[in-house]
Amino acid sequence: MTLEQTIAAPFKAMRKEGLRPTEFIYFFAIDRKWMDRDKASLVVSLGRKQGLLREEGGLLIPTFDPSAVNIPLGFRPTNDIFNVQDNACDLLMGRLAQARGVGVEAVAAEVNALIRESFDGHLRPEAALVIVARRHGVPFEDMVGALRQTLSGDGC
């Protein structure tokens, strides 16, 4: 079970494009009894941090299309959704998505297009993210060290 599936669930179930934070928390804690209110609030925080949710006019709005997310029959989020590692690439992608008001998928598409079209596939995603961030004036300097560390590991 992913955080994206968890966030998509109330939007799909209520057939709404935006939910007040109280409605969102009510869905998880009272309606479905999947978690307590504190954990439901944490889902909101993680969603914002990962760039999956944004707040607009007092409503939580997903930055992705919830109807495109497959939620299996009998879905129930597990505690694994709270063990999200702060991957520098994911954090920068979320920051870019939030600053531009687009979904993480749109940022990933731009990064992939840059790698493919401008560098014939010979550019690391970390570097492409920095280029895209610079193009859009999104600060990334605080993440350079963490991005370098991903280069020595598995990468993005």
N, C-alpha and C positions, 0 to 999 in steps of 0.2 A: 504494500500500500504506500502510495507516495503522497507527499504534501500537496501536490497539484490535484490529485484525486480527492483528497480531504477537503481542500478549499472549493473545488467544483461542486461537491455534493449538495450543500445548501442552495446554491444558485440553480442547480438542475431540479432539485426537489420542489423548490418554491416557484420555479419558473420566473425568476426575476433577474434583471441585469445588474441591480445594485441592492445592497442590504445595509440597513443601519447596523452598527456594531452590536447593539443589543439583540437584534434579530439573529445575527450570525451566531452569537454566543448561546442564545436561547435554543437554536437548532441543535447544537452539539450537546449542551448540558441538560436541557429539559425535554425537548421533543424526542431526540434519539437516545439520550442517556449514554452517549459514547464516552463522555469525559466530564470532569467537573468544570466549573466556570473559569477557574484559574488556567487550566490547560487549554480551554477554548480561547481564552484571551491570548495565550501563548501562540496558538495557531495564527491568530491575527498578526501578532508581532513577527512571527517567522515568515508569514506570507508577504508582509511589507519588506522585510529584510531581504528576502529572496527575489523581490521584484514581481511577485505573483499577485499582489493586491496593491491598490492605491486608494486613497481617500479623496472623494470629490463631492462637495456639497453635503457633507455629513454622511455620505454613503460609502460603503466598501465596494469597490468595483474591481473585478478580476482583470488582469492585463492579458489574459488569454481567453479563448473561447471555451467556456465550460461545456457546451453541448458537444464539443469534439473530444472530450475526455471520456474514456471508457471506465465506467464504475461498475464493477462486477456485482452480481446478485449476492446479497448477504454481506455487502461491504461494511467493514467496521475498521476505522483507523487504529493502528497499533502504536505503541510508544516509540517505535522506530522513527516516526516522523519528527520527533523532538531531538533526535540524535544527528541533526544535520551538521556535517562538518563545514566549517567556513572555508570553502575552496575559494581561493583568490579570484579565479576566473569567473566563478558563479557570482561572487559578490560584485565584481566590476560589471558584469553583464546586467545584474539587477540594478546597479547604480545608473548605468546607461539607459536602461529601459525606463526607470522612474524619471530621470531627468528629461527624457525625450517624450514621455507620455505614450510609449509604445510597449508592446509585449516583449518578453525575453526572446520569443521566437524571431521577432523582427530584427533584434540586435544580432542574434546568432546568424540569421540569413545575411545580414550586412557583413559580418566578420567573414563568413564563408565565401561570400562573393569577392571580397577584397583578396583573400588568400588565393582563390582560384583565378580570378581575372587579372589582377595586377601583379601577382607573384608566381603564377603558374604552379601553385600548390607548394611553393618552397618558402613558406613563412609559417612560423609557429603561431598557434592561436593566441598565445600570450602577447606576442608582439602585435598581432593584428588588433587585439582588443585595445592596446595602448594607442595605436594609430586612429582607431575609430573614436576613442575617448577624446583624443586631441582634436580631431576634426569637429567634434560637437561641443568642445569646450567643457567637457566633464572632467573634474579633477580626478587624477589617478595616482599622483605622486606618492601618496601615503601607502600605496599598495605595491610599489615597485619591488620592494624586498620580498614580499610574499609571492609575487609573480615569478621572480627569479628562482625561488625555491621550487616552484612547480616545474621549472625547466629541468631540475636535477632528478625529479621524481617521475611520475607517470605523465605529467603534463595536465592540460585541461581536460 
